[in-house]
Amino acid sequence: MNSQGQPNFLLIVVDDMGYSDCQPFGGEISTPNLQQLADNGARFRNFHTSALCAPTRSMLLSGCDNHHAGLGNMPTAHATNQYMQPGYEGYLNKDVLTIPEILKEAGYHTYMAGKWHLGELEGFRPHARGFERAFSFLGGGVSHFNDQRALSEFEQPHTEYSEDGKTVGNLPEDFYSSDFYTDKMIQYLTEQGDGNPFFAYLAFTAPHDPLQVPDGWLDKYKGTYDGGYDAIRSQRLQRMKELGLVPDDLTPNEGSGEFKKWDELTEEEQREAARRMEIYAAMIENLDWNLGRLFTKLKEQNKFDDTIIFFLSDNGANPKEPHFYAPNTKESIAREYDNRLENYGKINSFISIGGAWAEVANTPLSYFKITTYEGGTQTPLIISGRRMHKRGVVTDEMLHVTDILPTILDYANVRYPKEKDVKPLYGTSLKPYLQEETKLPVRNAFDVLGYEITECKAVMKGDWKLIFMPPPYGEGDEWHLFNLKEDIKEENNMAAQFPDKFDELKADWEAYALSVGYIKANDERAVAKLGFEEFYRFDPKHRIDPRTGIGKAAKNDVEPTNLGD
């Protein structure tokens, strides 16, 4: 036990991992270290994040809604009427405090290794937001090897690594993201020279595309996915029933209908799809293996038993293909990468699992990342450690990513600073529940959770959820009402049958939107107005008045479709 009697904290975030991918949530992917965490802690089926990476991370580290924390919209999806407005800065703003900023003041060591995605400019990197030591990738996605290859030309401005606030030019020859981030975290913990407690934030970029693994991992799952989408979906659902995560009578999710079924693919397309999923699975097993290395080091240092560990994914599985990232096209990807089947997963390939596998990865939930359907915002959460009492599978507590900060502060016995210019916390402490100090639920039937990103909207209250989806995954002209207790797959729109409940939740969403400063996007993209170089300066003087059109002229006429990473 450390000298102050306060626990250590290890916060692990993976990038775009589906709800049912790992073993503790029914997946066939070997994740024994996550399984050990789950067996020695609690796993939650009703934990929610944003539908996109950076907004989730802003809420995770600040405990505040993303519209208060600076990620009201996703770079580069800012409309001209949103760009650099309060709450829409595109980076973690100074209106919120972070977990490391607060804990550092309380005597904690604070370490980070991995993906940041909350600001690449000076003054907004991890070192400036409370991390004593930090090796970070500043953007949203990148090659997992040492070539630092951006996802697209337009992603290049924030495709950069940093250590302790300084840009890192060259990476080691044997660099692989998950391995190196873990090495760095082990280094920081090993170099700590005193017995003070620590907060460690390990944020993998895996399994975000491009799907890549070191050569020794390429064939770990050879043949596993040859049976196709339905076979894996059925196997996962059965295991989830055995674990008590879903009702025994739940039928398989038939999917959105947006993608070809397995038997509609040619044999070549089936081989390619199966191989993509093999690489994806290997990435997840590799990050679990790296967690095992970290846990072993903590045990050697006699720190493991005194560490509370949180594990989550930042959003649901990713349906996006490589040509999603503007200005990429299918033709440019084919021309610039070696995407032959035998080269999948290697340094100069760029592949993704695609929408059909993303739906399977989120079994039994509907849709995926980008949307505010459950497949976009419900992700696996494991909280584990000898300091907490709760054990087992929890399916009836509605939790939110902003709950992590107040929970950590509560366990550390550190008060949230009451500063006048700091935004209010959106989350609530889970400690009383995790310590079994109360039999009351974390949230009751009157508590509301609101969501919005890129005009995808939702509000949850008790068993009910109201959702609005713009194209392409919604008509953009109506809200749908679901009872999640009876319909976790969001298949039955109850709006017509329960008009009073519809009106109640619609009013709740309007109140949420007003309270967080939501700005409805207009039809013009700021990045198209400014050009990418100017856009990524995030300069307040470039606020664009939609009435006068004041702002820099665009330097290209490519209409970006990238909603971020």
C-alpha positions as CSV (number, residue, x, y, z in Angstrom):
1,M,0.0,0.0,0.0
2,N,1.3,3.5,-0.8
3,S,2.3,5.8,1.9
4,Q,-0.8,8.0,1.7
5,G,-3.3,5.2,1.8
6,Q,-4.8,6.4,-1.4
7,P,-5.3,4.0,-4.3
8,N,-3.5,4.1,-7.6
9,F,-5.7,4.4,-10.8
10,L,-5.1,2.8,-14.2
11,L,-7.5,4.0,-16.9
12,I,-7.4,1.9,-20.1
13,V,-9.1,3.0,-23.2
14,V,-9.2,1.2,-26.5
15,D,-10.2,2.7,-29.8
16,D,-13.2,1.6,-31.8
17,M,-13.5,-1.9,-30.2
18,G,-17.0,-3.4,-30.5
19,Y,-19.2,-4.2,-27.6
20,S,-18.9,-8.0,-27.9
21,D,-15.4,-8.3,-29.1
22,C,-13.5,-9.3,-25.9
23,Q,-14.0,-12.5,-23.9
24,P,-15.7,-11.0,-20.9
25,F,-18.5,-9.7,-23.2
26,G,-19.0,-12.8,-25.2
27,G,-16.3,-12.5,-27.9
28,E,-14.2,-15.3,-29.4
29,I,-11.1,-13.1,-29.3
30,S,-8.6,-14.3,-26.7
31,T,-8.3,-11.6,-24.0
32,P,-7.3,-13.5,-20.8
33,N,-6.1,-10.4,-19.0
34,L,-9.4,-8.6,-19.5
35,Q,-11.1,-11.8,-18.4
36,Q,-9.1,-11.7,-15.2
37,L,-10.1,-8.1,-14.6
38,A,-13.7,-9.0,-15.1
39,D,-13.5,-12.0,-12.8
40,N,-12.0,-9.8,-10.1
41,G,-14.4,-6.9,-10.6
42,A,-17.6,-5.8,-12.3
43,R,-18.5,-5.7,-15.9
44,F,-21.4,-3.4,-17.0
45,R,-23.9,-3.7,-19.8
46,N,-25.4,-0.2,-20.0
47,F,-22.3,2.1,-20.0
48,H,-22.4,4.9,-22.6
49,T,-19.9,7.2,-24.3
50,S,-20.1,9.6,-27.2
51,A,-20.5,8.1,-30.7
52,L,-17.1,9.4,-31.7
53,C,-13.6,9.3,-30.2
54,A,-12.5,12.8,-29.3
55,P,-15.8,13.8,-27.7
56,T,-15.7,10.7,-25.5
57,R,-12.1,11.5,-24.4
58,S,-13.0,15.0,-23.6
59,M,-15.8,13.8,-21.3
60,L,-13.8,11.0,-19.8
61,L,-10.9,13.2,-18.7
62,S,-13.1,16.2,-17.6
63,G,-16.3,14.7,-16.2
64,C,-18.1,17.4,-18.2
65,D,-20.3,17.2,-21.3
66,N,-18.5,17.4,-24.6
67,H,-20.2,20.7,-25.5
68,H,-18.7,22.2,-22.4
69,A,-15.3,20.7,-22.9
70,G,-14.6,21.9,-26.4
71,L,-15.7,19.0,-28.5
72,G,-19.2,20.1,-29.3
73,N,-18.6,18.9,-32.7
74,M,-15.9,16.8,-34.3
75,P,-13.0,18.3,-36.2
76,T,-13.4,18.6,-39.1
77,A,-17.2,18.5,-39.1
78,H,-17.5,22.0,-37.7
79,A,-20.1,24.1,-39.5
80,T,-19.2,27.7,-40.1
81,N,-21.7,28.8,-37.3
82,Q,-19.9,26.5,-34.8
83,Y,-16.2,26.9,-35.5
84,M,-14.4,28.3,-32.5
85,Q,-17.6,29.2,-30.6
86,P,-17.6,28.4,-26.9
87,G,-17.6,24.6,-26.5
88,Y,-16.7,24.1,-30.1
89,E,-13.0,24.9,-30.0
90,G,-11.9,21.5,-31.3
91,Y,-9.6,20.8,-28.4
92,L,-10.0,20.3,-24.7
93,N,-10.7,23.8,-23.5
94,K,-9.7,25.7,-20.3
95,D,-13.3,25.8,-19.1
96,V,-12.9,22.3,-17.7
97,L,-10.4,20.6,-15.4
98,T,-8.9,17.2,-16.1
99,I,-8.3,14.2,-13.8
100,P,-4.5,14.6,-14.0
101,E,-4.7,18.3,-13.2
102,I,-6.8,17.7,-10.1
103,L,-4.9,14.6,-8.9
104,K,-1.4,16.2,-9.5
105,E,-2.4,19.0,-7.1
106,A,-3.3,16.3,-4.6
107,G,0.2,14.7,-4.7
108,Y,-0.4,12.0,-7.4
109,H,2.0,11.2,-10.1
110,T,0.3,11.4,-13.5
111,Y,1.3,9.4,-16.6
112,M,-0.1,9.0,-20.0
113,A,0.8,6.8,-23.0
114,G,-1.3,6.6,-26.2
115,K,-3.8,8.5,-28.1
116,W,-4.7,12.1,-27.1
117,H,-6.9,13.6,-29.8
118,L,-7.7,16.6,-27.7
119,G,-5.4,19.3,-29.1
120,E,-2.1,19.3,-31.0
121,L,-1.2,23.0,-30.5
122,E,1.2,24.2,-27.8
123,G,-0.6,24.6,-24.5
124,F,-3.1,21.9,-25.3
125,R,-1.0,18.8,-25.4
126,P,-1.2,16.2,-22.5
127,H,1.8,17.7,-20.7
128,A,0.0,21.1,-20.5
129,R,-3.2,19.4,-19.1
130,G,-1.7,17.8,-16.0
131,F,0.4,14.8,-17.1
132,E,3.8,14.7,-15.5
133,R,5.1,12.3,-18.2
134,A,3.3,11.7,-21.4
135,F,4.1,10.0,-24.7
136,S,1.1,10.6,-27.0
137,F,-0.2,10.4,-30.5
138,L,-2.0,13.8,-31.0
139,G,-4.4,12.9,-33.7
140,G,-7.2,10.5,-34.3
141,G,-5.7,7.7,-36.4
142,V,-2.4,6.8,-38.0
143,S,-0.3,3.8,-39.2
144,H,0.5,1.6,-36.2
145,F,4.1,1.3,-37.3
146,N,7.0,3.7,-37.4
147,D,6.2,5.4,-40.8
148,Q,3.7,7.8,-39.1
149,R,1.6,7.6,-42.2
150,A,-1.5,9.8,-41.9
151,L,-5.0,8.4,-42.7
152,S,-5.3,11.0,-45.4
153,E,-3.8,14.3,-46.6
154,F,-6.3,16.2,-44.6
155,E,-5.4,14.3,-41.4
156,Q,-1.8,15.2,-41.7
157,P,-1.9,18.4,-39.7
158,H,-2.5,16.5,-36.4
159,T,-0.7,13.3,-37.3
160,E,2.1,13.8,-34.8
161,Y,3.7,12.2,-31.8
162,S,4.7,14.1,-28.7
163,E,6.6,13.4,-25.5
164,D,6.3,15.7,-22.5
165,G,5.0,18.5,-24.8
166,K,7.7,18.2,-27.5
167,T,7.2,16.8,-30.9
168,V,8.8,13.4,-31.6
169,G,10.4,13.3,-35.0
170,N,11.5,9.7,-35.5
171,L,10.1,6.5,-34.0
172,P,12.1,3.3,-33.4
173,E,12.4,0.8,-36.2
174,D,10.4,-1.8,-34.3
175,F,7.7,0.6,-33.2
176,Y,4.2,-0.8,-33.0
177,S,1.7,1.4,-31.3
178,S,0.3,-1.0,-28.6
179,D,3.7,-2.4,-27.7
180,F,5.4,1.0,-27.5
181,Y,2.7,2.7,-25.5
182,T,2.9,-0.1,-23.0
183,D,6.7,0.1,-22.9
184,K,6.4,3.8,-22.1
185,M,3.9,3.3,-19.3
186,I,6.1,0.6,-17.8
187,Q,9.1,3.0,-18.1
188,Y,7.2,5.9,-16.3
189,L,6.0,3.6,-13.5
190,T,9.5,2.1,-13.1
191,E,11.2,5.5,-13.0
192,Q,8.9,6.7,-10.2
193,G,11.2,7.3,-7.2
194,D,8.8,7.5,-4.3
195,G,5.8,5.8,-2.8
196,N,3.2,8.4,-3.8
197,P,0.1,7.1,-5.7
198,F,-0.3,7.4,-9.4
199,F,-2.9,8.0,-12.1
200,A,-2.0,6.2,-15.3
201,Y,-3.9,6.7,-18.6
202,L,-3.1,4.1,-21.2
203,A,-5.0,4.9,-24.4
204,F,-4.4,2.4,-27.2
205,T,-5.0,3.4,-30.8
206,A,-5.8,-0.2,-31.5
207,P,-8.0,-1.5,-33.0
208,H,-8.7,1.7,-34.9
209,D,-8.0,1.4,-38.6
210,P,-5.7,0.9,-40.4
211,L,-5.8,-2.7,-39.2
212,Q,-2.2,-3.7,-38.7
213,V,-0.2,-6.1,-36.5
214,P,3.4,-7.2,-36.2
215,D,4.2,-10.2,-38.4
216,G,4.1,-12.7,-35.6
217,W,0.5,-11.9,-35.0
218,L,-0.8,-12.0,-38.6
219,D,-2.1,-15.5,-38.6
220,K,-3.3,-15.9,-35.0
221,Y,-7.0,-16.1,-36.2
222,K,-6.5,-17.8,-39.5
223,G,-9.8,-19.4,-40.5
224,T,-11.7,-18.2,-37.5
225,Y,-14.1,-16.0,-39.5
226,D,-14.5,-18.1,-42.6
227,G,-18.0,-19.0,-41.6
228,G,-19.1,-15.4,-42.0
229,Y,-21.2,-12.8,-40.2
230,D,-24.1,-14.8,-38.9
231,A,-22.0,-17.6,-37.5
232,I,-19.9,-15.2,-35.3
233,R,-23.0,-13.2,-34.3
234,S,-24.9,-16.3,-33.2
235,Q,-21.9,-17.7,-31.2
236,R,-21.4,-14.4,-29.4
237,L,-25.1,-14.0,-28.6
238,Q,-25.1,-17.5,-27.1
239,R,-22.1,-16.8,-24.9
240,M,-23.6,-13.5,-23.8
241,K,-26.7,-15.3,-22.7
242,E,-24.6,-17.8,-20.7
243,L,-22.8,-14.9,-19.0
244,G,-26.1,-13.2,-18.1
245,L,-25.4,-10.1,-20.2
246,V,-28.6,-10.4,-22.3
247,P,-32.0,-12.1,-21.9
248,D,-32.2,-15.8,-22.8
249,D,-35.0,-15.2,-25.3
250,L,-33.1,-12.5,-27.2
251,T,-33.0,-13.2,-31.0
252,P,-30.1,-12.2,-33.2
253,N,-29.9,-8.7,-34.5
254,E,-30.6,-8.8,-38.2
255,G,-28.6,-5.6,-38.8
256,S,-29.3,-2.4,-40.5
257,G,-29.7,-3.8,-44.0
258,E,-27.1,-1.4,-45.2
259,F,-24.6,-4.0,-46.2
260,K,-24.4,-7.2,-48.2
261,K,-25.1,-10.5,-46.4
262,W,-22.3,-13.1,-46.3
263,D,-24.0,-15.3,-49.0
264,E,-24.3,-12.3,-51.3
265,L,-20.5,-11.9,-51.4
266,T,-18.3,-13.6,-54.0
267,E,-15.8,-16.1,-52.7
268,E,-13.0,-13.6,-53.1
269,E,-15.0,-11.0,-51.2
270,Q,-15.6,-13.5,-48.4
271,R,-11.9,-14.3,-48.2
272,E,-11.1,-10.6,-48.0
273,A,-13.7,-9.9,-45.3
274,A,-12.7,-12.8,-43.2
275,R,-9.0,-11.8,-43.4
276,R,-9.8,-8.2,-42.3
277,M,-11.6,-9.6,-39.2
278,E,-8.6,-11.8,-38.5
279,I,-6.3,-8.9,-38.4
280,Y,-8.7,-6.9,-36.2
281,A,-9.0,-9.8,-33.8
282,A,-5.2,-10.1,-33.6
283,M,-4.9,-6.4,-32.8
284,I,-7.2,-6.9,-29.8
285,E,-5.4,-10.0,-28.5
286,N,-2.1,-8.0,-28.9
287,L,-3.3,-5.2,-26.7
288,D,-4.6,-7.7,-24.1
289,W,-1.1,-9.3,-24.2
290,N,0.4,-5.9,-23.6
291,L,-2.0,-5.4,-20.6
292,G,-0.6,-8.6,-19.2
293,R,2.9,-7.2,-19.4
294,L,1.8,-4.1,-17.6
295,F,0.0,-6.0,-14.9
296,T,3.0,-8.2,-14.3
297,K,5.2,-5.1,-13.8
298,L,2.7,-3.7,-11.3
299,K,2.7,-6.9,-9.4
300,E,6.5,-6.9,-9.3
301,Q,6.3,-3.4,-7.9
302,N,3.7,-4.6,-5.3
303,K,1.3,-1.9,-6.7
304,F,-1.3,-4.1,-8.5
305,D,-3.4,-4.9,-5.5
306,D,-3.6,-1.2,-4.6
307,T,-4.7,-0.1,-8.1
308,I,-8.3,0.4,-9.3
309,I,-8.5,-0.4,-13.0
310,F,-11.0,1.0,-15.5
311,F,-11.3,-0.5,-19.0
312,L,-13.5,0.8,-21.8
313,S,-13.8,1.4,-25.5
314,D,-14.3,5.0,-26.6
315,N,-17.2,4.2,-28.9
316,G,-18.7,1.3,-30.8
317,A,-17.0,-0.6,-33.6
318,N,-16.0,1.4,-36.7
319,P,-18.0,1.0,-40.0
320,K,-15.8,3.4,-42.0
321,E,-13.7,2.3,-45.0
322,P,-10.3,3.8,-45.9
323,H,-11.9,6.0,-48.6
324,F,-14.0,7.7,-45.9
325,Y,-11.1,10.0,-44.9
326,A,-11.2,12.9,-47.3
327,P,-9.8,13.4,-49.9
328,N,-9.2,9.6,-50.2
329,T,-11.1,7.8,-52.9
330,K,-11.3,4.1,-53.6
331,E,-9.0,4.7,-56.6
332,S,-6.4,6.6,-54.5
333,I,-6.4,3.9,-51.8
334,A,-5.8,1.2,-54.5
335,R,-3.1,3.2,-56.0
336,E,-1.2,4.3,-52.9
337,Y,-1.4,1.2,-50.7
338,D,-0.5,-2.5,-51.2
339,N,-3.9,-4.0,-50.3
340,R,-3.4,-7.4,-51.8
341,L,-4.9,-10.1,-49.6
342,E,-1.5,-11.5,-48.7
343,N,-0.3,-8.0,-47.6
344,Y,-3.3,-7.3,-45.3
345,G,-2.2,-6.0,-41.9
346,K,1.4,-5.0,-42.9
347,I,3.0,-1.6,-42.8
348,N,1.9,-0.4,-46.3
349,S,-1.7,-1.6,-46.2
350,F,-4.8,0.3,-45.2
351,I,-7.8,-1.9,-44.4
352,S,-10.9,-1.7,-42.1
353,I,-13.4,-4.2,-40.9
354,G,-16.3,-2.3,-42.7
355,G,-19.9,-1.9,-41.7
356,A,-21.1,-5.6,-41.8
357,W,-18.4,-6.7,-39.3
358,A,-18.9,-3.6,-37.2
359,E,-22.5,-4.6,-36.7
360,V,-21.3,-8.1,-35.7
361,A,-18.7,-6.6,-33.3
362,N,-21.5,-4.7,-31.6
363,T,-23.7,-7.8,-31.1
364,P,-26.6,-7.6,-30.0
365,L,-26.8,-3.8,-30.4
366,S,-27.9,-1.9,-33.5
367,Y,-25.6,0.2,-35.8
368,F,-22.1,1.4,-34.8
369,K,-19.7,4.3,-34.3
370,I,-20.9,7.6,-35.7
371,T,-24.5,6.9,-34.7
372,T,-26.3,7.5,-31.3
373,Y,-27.9,4.1,-31.6
374,E,-26.7,1.7,-28.8
375,G,-24.1,0.2,-31.2
376,G,-22.5,3.6,-31.3
377,T,-22.6,4.7,-27.7
378,Q,-22.8,1.5,-25.5
379,T,-19.3,0.1,-24.9
380,P,-17.9,-2.5,-22.6
381,L,-16.9,-1.2,-19.1
382,I,-14.9,-3.2,-16.6
383,I,-13.9,-1.8,-13.2
384,S,-11.7,-4.0,-11.1
385,G,-9.4,-4.0,-8.1
386,R,-9.2,-5.2,-4.5
387,R,-10.1,-1.7,-3.3
388,M,-13.7,-2.0,-4.7
389,H,-16.2,-4.5,-3.5
390,K,-18.6,-5.0,-6.4
391,R,-18.3,-8.2,-8.4
392,G,-20.1,-9.8,-11.3
393,V,-22.2,-8.8,-14.3
394,V,-24.3,-5.6,-14.0
395,T,-27.1,-5.0,-16.6
396,D,-29.5,-2.6,-14.8
397,E,-27.4,0.5,-14.1
398,M,-27.3,3.3,-16.6
399,L,-23.7,4.7,-16.5
400,H,-22.0,7.4,-18.5
401,V,-18.4,8.1,-19.4
402,T,-18.4,11.3,-17.3
403,D,-18.9,9.2,-14.2
404,I,-15.3,8.1,-14.3
405,L,-13.8,11.4,-13.0
406,P,-16.0,11.9,-10.0
407,T,-15.6,8.2,-9.2
408,I,-11.8,8.5,-9.2
409,L,-11.8,11.6,-7.1
410,D,-14.2,10.0,-4.6
411,Y,-11.8,7.0,-4.2
412,A,-8.8,9.3,-3.9
413,N,-10.7,11.4,-1.3
414,V,-10.0,14.5,-3.4
415,R,-12.7,17.2,-3.8
416,Y,-13.6,18.6,-7.2
417,P,-12.4,22.3,-7.2
418,K,-15.2,24.8,-6.9
419,E,-14.0,27.4,-9.2
420,K,-16.4,30.0,-10.6
421,D,-15.2,29.7,-14.2
422,V,-15.2,25.8,-14.4
423,K,-18.1,24.0,-16.1
424,P,-20.3,21.8,-13.9
425,L,-19.7,18.0,-13.7
426,Y,-22.1,16.0,-15.8
427,G,-21.2,12.7,-14.3
428,T,-21.8,11.1,-10.8
429,S,-19.6,9.1,-8.5
430,L,-20.0,5.3,-8.7
431,K,-18.1,4.7,-5.5
432,P,-21.1,4.2,-3.2
433,Y,-22.4,1.6,-5.7
434,L,-19.1,-0.1,-6.2
435,Q,-18.4,-0.2,-2.5
436,E,-21.9,-1.6,-1.9
437,E,-22.5,1.2,0.6
438,T,-26.0,1.8,-0.8
439,K,-28.7,-0.3,-2.5
440,L,-30.0,2.7,-4.4
441,P,-29.4,2.7,-8.2
442,V,-26.7,5.0,-9.7
443,R,-29.5,6.8,-11.6
444,N,-33.2,6.7,-11.0
445,A,-36.2,6.8,-13.4
446,F,-36.1,10.6,-13.4
447,D,-32.4,11.1,-14.3
448,V,-31.6,12.2,-17.8
449,L,-28.6,11.6,-20.1
450,G,-28.3,13.6,-23.3
451,Y,-26.1,13.0,-26.3
452,E,-25.3,15.0,-29.5
453,I,-22.5,14.8,-32.0
454,T,-22.7,15.7,-35.7
455,E,-26.4,16.2,-35.4
456,C,-26.9,12.6,-34.1
457,K,-29.0,13.1,-31.0
458,A,-30.4,11.0,-28.2
459,V,-31.8,11.3,-24.7
460,M,-32.1,8.5,-22.2
461,K,-34.4,8.4,-19.1
462,G,-35.2,5.3,-17.1
463,D,-36.0,2.5,-19.6
464,W,-36.7,5.0,-22.4
465,K,-34.6,6.4,-25.2
466,L,-35.5,9.1,-27.8
467,I,-33.2,9.3,-30.8
468,F,-32.8,11.5,-33.9
469,M,-30.5,10.3,-36.8
470,P,-29.6,12.4,-39.9
471,P,-28.8,10.6,-43.1
472,P,-27.3,8.2,-44.1
473,Y,-28.5,6.1,-41.1
474,G,-31.7,8.0,-40.6
475,E,-34.2,10.1,-42.5
476,G,-33.3,13.2,-40.6
477,D,-37.0,14.2,-40.3
478,E,-38.3,12.4,-37.2
479,W,-37.4,11.2,-33.7
480,H,-37.8,7.6,-32.7
481,L,-38.8,6.3,-29.2
482,F,-37.6,3.0,-27.8
483,N,-38.1,1.1,-24.6
484,L,-34.6,-0.3,-24.0
485,K,-35.7,-2.7,-21.2
486,E,-37.9,-4.5,-23.7
487,D,-36.1,-3.7,-26.9
488,I,-32.3,-3.4,-26.5
489,K,-31.9,-3.8,-30.3
490,E,-34.0,-0.6,-30.9
491,E,-36.3,-2.2,-33.4
492,N,-39.7,-1.0,-32.3
493,N,-40.5,2.7,-32.6
494,M,-43.0,3.4,-29.8
495,A,-43.5,7.1,-30.6
496,A,-47.1,6.7,-31.8
497,Q,-48.1,4.5,-28.9
498,F,-46.6,6.7,-26.2
499,P,-47.0,10.3,-27.3
500,D,-46.8,11.7,-23.7
501,K,-43.5,9.9,-23.1
502,F,-42.3,11.1,-26.5
503,D,-43.1,14.7,-25.6
504,E,-41.5,14.3,-22.1
505,L,-38.2,13.1,-23.5
506,K,-38.2,15.6,-26.3
507,A,-38.5,18.3,-23.7
508,D,-35.7,16.7,-21.8
509,W,-33.5,16.8,-24.9
510,E,-34.3,20.4,-25.5
511,A,-33.4,21.2,-21.9
512,Y,-30.2,19.3,-22.2
513,A,-29.3,21.1,-25.5
514,L,-29.9,24.5,-23.9
515,S,-27.9,23.7,-20.8
516,V,-24.8,22.6,-22.7
517,G,-24.8,25.3,-25.4
518,Y,-25.6,23.1,-28.4
519,I,-25.4,25.0,-31.7
520,K,-27.4,23.5,-34.5
521,A,-25.0,23.1,-37.5
522,N,-25.7,25.1,-40.7
523,D,-25.0,23.6,-44.1
524,E,-21.5,25.1,-44.7
525,R,-18.3,23.4,-43.4
526,A,-15.8,25.6,-41.7
527,V,-12.9,23.6,-43.2
528,A,-14.2,24.2,-46.7
529,K,-14.4,28.0,-46.0
530,L,-11.0,28.2,-44.3
531,G,-8.9,25.5,-46.0
532,F,-7.2,22.8,-43.9
533,E,-4.1,24.7,-42.9
534,E,-6.0,27.6,-41.5
535,F,-8.7,25.4,-40.0
536,Y,-6.1,23.5,-37.9
537,R,-4.7,26.7,-36.4
538,F,-7.9,26.8,-34.3
539,D,-7.5,30.6,-34.2
540,P,-10.4,32.4,-32.5
541,K,-10.1,35.3,-34.9
542,H,-11.3,32.9,-37.6
543,R,-14.7,32.6,-36.2
544,I,-17.0,32.9,-39.2
545,D,-20.1,35.1,-39.1
546,P,-22.6,33.2,-41.2
547,R,-24.4,36.5,-42.0
548,T,-21.3,38.3,-43.4
549,G,-19.2,35.3,-44.4
550,I,-16.1,36.7,-42.7
551,G,-13.3,34.2,-42.8
552,K,-10.5,33.0,-45.0
553,A,-11.3,31.6,-48.5
554,A,-10.9,27.9,-48.9
555,K,-7.7,26.7,-50.5
556,N,-9.3,23.7,-52.1
557,D,-12.7,22.9,-53.3
558,V,-12.8,19.3,-51.9
559,E,-15.9,18.8,-49.8
560,P,-14.6,16.9,-46.7
561,T,-16.7,14.0,-45.5
562,N,-14.5,13.1,-42.6
563,L,-16.3,13.2,-39.2
564,G,-13.1,12.5,-37.4
565,D,-11.8,9.4,-35.7
